[in-house]
Amino acid sequence: MSRYDVYLYENSKVLKNLLNIKDESALDLAEAELSRANMMILYENGFCDFSTNGICFIHKKLFGDIYEWPANSE
């Protein structure tokens, strides 16, 4: 067992997600659509912080609707 298996659904290569999507293609589509919508919100609000914390903020905004987010960055 790999240390990364805890992030995958059992007997699958699909990341565990808040939408409980277990089909890789369906998750790819949902991730693309949701992250695209979230990118538009970031773009409309403007963003210029590209520090480590800023990049973490962007990442969380893009994918936070899809994946559980850690309390701290690792």
C-alpha positions as CSV (number, residue, x, y, z in Angstrom):
1,M,0.0,0.0,0.0
2,S,1.3,3.4,-1.0
3,R,1.2,6.3,1.4
4,Y,-0.9,8.1,-1.2
5,D,-3.6,5.5,-1.1
6,V,-5.4,7.4,1.6
7,Y,-6.2,10.1,-0.9
8,L,-7.8,7.6,-3.4
9,Y,-11.1,5.8,-3.4
10,E,-10.6,2.1,-2.6
11,N,-9.3,0.1,-5.6
12,S,-9.3,3.2,-7.7
13,K,-7.0,5.8,-9.1
14,V,-9.6,8.6,-8.5
15,L,-8.9,11.2,-5.8
16,K,-11.4,11.3,-2.9
17,N,-13.5,14.4,-3.5
18,L,-16.3,16.4,-1.9
19,L,-18.6,15.5,-4.8
20,N,-18.1,11.8,-4.1
21,I,-17.4,11.3,-7.8
22,K,-15.7,7.9,-8.4
23,D,-15.5,8.0,-12.2
24,E,-12.2,9.5,-13.4
25,S,-13.7,11.1,-16.5
26,A,-16.7,12.6,-14.6
27,L,-14.3,14.0,-12.0
28,D,-12.1,15.5,-14.7
29,L,-15.1,17.3,-16.2
30,A,-16.4,18.5,-12.8
31,E,-12.9,19.7,-11.8
32,A,-12.5,21.6,-15.1
33,E,-15.9,23.2,-14.9
34,L,-15.7,24.2,-11.2
35,S,-12.1,25.4,-11.4
36,R,-12.9,27.4,-14.5
37,A,-15.8,29.2,-12.8
38,N,-13.7,29.9,-9.7
39,M,-10.9,31.2,-12.0
40,M,-13.4,33.7,-13.5
41,I,-14.3,34.9,-10.0
42,L,-10.6,35.4,-9.1
43,Y,-10.0,37.2,-12.4
44,E,-13.0,39.5,-11.9
45,N,-11.9,40.4,-8.3
46,G,-8.3,40.9,-9.3
47,F,-5.4,39.2,-7.7
48,C,-1.8,40.1,-7.4
49,D,-0.4,38.2,-4.4
50,F,2.0,35.6,-5.8
51,S,3.7,34.8,-2.5
52,T,3.6,31.3,-1.0
53,N,0.4,32.3,0.9
54,G,-1.1,33.9,-2.2
55,I,-0.5,30.8,-4.3
56,C,-2.1,28.6,-1.6
57,F,-5.1,31.0,-1.6
58,I,-5.4,30.7,-5.4
59,H,-5.2,26.9,-5.2
60,K,-7.8,26.7,-2.5
61,K,-10.2,29.0,-4.4
62,L,-9.8,27.0,-7.6
63,F,-10.2,23.5,-6.1
64,G,-11.8,24.0,-2.6
65,D,-15.3,23.1,-3.9
66,I,-13.9,19.8,-5.1
67,Y,-11.4,18.6,-2.6
68,E,-11.1,18.7,1.2
69,W,-8.5,21.2,2.2
70,P,-5.9,20.8,4.8
71,A,-5.8,23.3,7.7
72,N,-2.2,24.0,6.9
73,S,0.0,23.7,3.9
74,E,2.4,20.8,3.9
